[in-house]
Structure formats: C-alpha cells, structure tokens
Amino acid sequence: MGGVPLAMEQRTLIERLARHLAAGDPDQWQGRVADAASILAIMKDPDAHMREAGDETLWRAMIDAALRQRWQVAGGEGGDEARPGTDEEGEFRLHPHGVTDSRAEWVHVHNPQEKSS
C-alpha cells in the first residue's frame, strides 16, 4: 500500500486480524492472512450464546463479506497462497461441482443475492 497509511479501524477485518497475528514481526503480516481467514471461517458458525444475542443469518453474511476480502489484502510475495476452489489453508482442492470460480461460493454463501463475483 502506498501513500498515507490507513488507521487500523479503516482496514478490512481480515487485514486487522493478520496484522494482529503478526504483531511480533509486523512487516510480515501478509503471510498471516491465511491464518486470519481460518479464524474467520471458524467464527462463521455462531455458538448457542451468540445465536441468542443476535441474527445468525446476518452474522454469517458479515463473515462471508470479511472472507471475500482475503484476496484483496493477500497480494504480493509471502501472501496468502490459497485460492478460490481450495480449503481455508489452500492445501486441498475442493470438488469442482461443489465450488465454482465464484469467491462467494468458496466461502459457502447460501443467499443468492450474495453470490456476486
């Protein structure tokens, strides 16, 4: 990113998580984007207390939106190696009939209005 640095609250959630995870080596935050995506993927399924507190559908939509930011912040060397069509860690290819090239499909978005690439 060139120019004036963004304040932390202006960064995407996935970038903020990656930067937090790289606190010991802040210049290497892009290498932690996959870890941040894994954390967000785990958080996508709310627990019972979270479901009692709010709208589960809205929560999932918000996590899906955060996960779609993954490839925008991971660019460059040392960034996230996972690509759409792979699991969160980028280690296993997912069945082509289960996931299309749409990044929204990769993050398991189930609402048709959310499935825009």
N, C-alpha and C positions, 0 to 999 in steps of 0.2 A: 504494500500500500504506500503510495507516495503522498506527498503533501502533509498537511496537518494531521497528526494522529487523532483518532476518534477517542472520545471518552469511553470508558468501559461500558457504561449503560447504553451507548449508541451502537455497540457491536451486536452481532447476532448472538443468540443464546449459545449456539454450538461453539462459536469462537470464544465466548467468555468462559465456557467450560474448559475448552482446550488450553486457554491461557492459564486458567487456574491450575489445571493438572500439570502444566509445565512451569510452575512457579519457581522451581529450583534451577531451571535453565530457560528463562523467558524467551530467548531468541529461537528456541526450538518448538514453539507452541504448535506449529502446523503439523508436526509429527505426532501430536496428541489428538488430532481431530477424530481419528478412528475410535480412540478411547471415549471421547466425548459423545460420539454417535452411539456407541454401545450403551453408555449410561442412559442416554435419552431413550433408546429402544427398550431398555428395561423399565423405564419410568412410564412408558406408554400405557401399560396396564395398571390402572389405579388399584390400590388395596381397598378393603372394606371401609376404612375410615375416610379415605379420600372420596369414595363414591357417596358417602353420607354428606360430605361437605359441599359437593357441587355436581355439575353436569359432566358426566363421564364422556358423552359424545363430544362436547366442547373441548374437554381436556385432550382427548385423542387427536382431534383436529389441530390443536395447538402444537402437540408433539410432532405430528406429521409435518406441519409447516416448518418447525425448527429443524427436523431431519432433512428436509429438502434443501436447506441452506448448506449442507455438507460439502457439496462440490464447488460452491462458490468461494468458500473460505479455505479449502484444502489445496488450492493450486500451488504449483511450484515444486521444486525439488524438496524431498523429505516430507511431502504432504501425504494425504490420505491415499492409499493405493486401491481401496475398494471402489468399485464402480457399480452402477445400476446392474442388477441381474446377479449380484453376489450377496452373500450374507453380510452381517454388520462388519465383520472383520476382513472381508474381502478374500476369505480363504476358500469358500466353496461356491461353485456356480449353482444357481437355483434353476430348477426345471424351466425351460423356455415357455411352456404353456402356463406356468404359474405366475411368471413375472415378465412383463413386456419391457421395452426400452423406456417406457414412461417412468420417471423417477417417483411419481406418485404411486405407481403400482409397487415399486420396490419397497416403499415404506408402508405398504399394506393399507392404503387409503381405501375405504369402502364406500364413501359417499361419491356418487358420480360427478357432482359439481366440483369436487376437489381434484379430479383426475385430469388436470391440465399439465402439459409438459412445459 
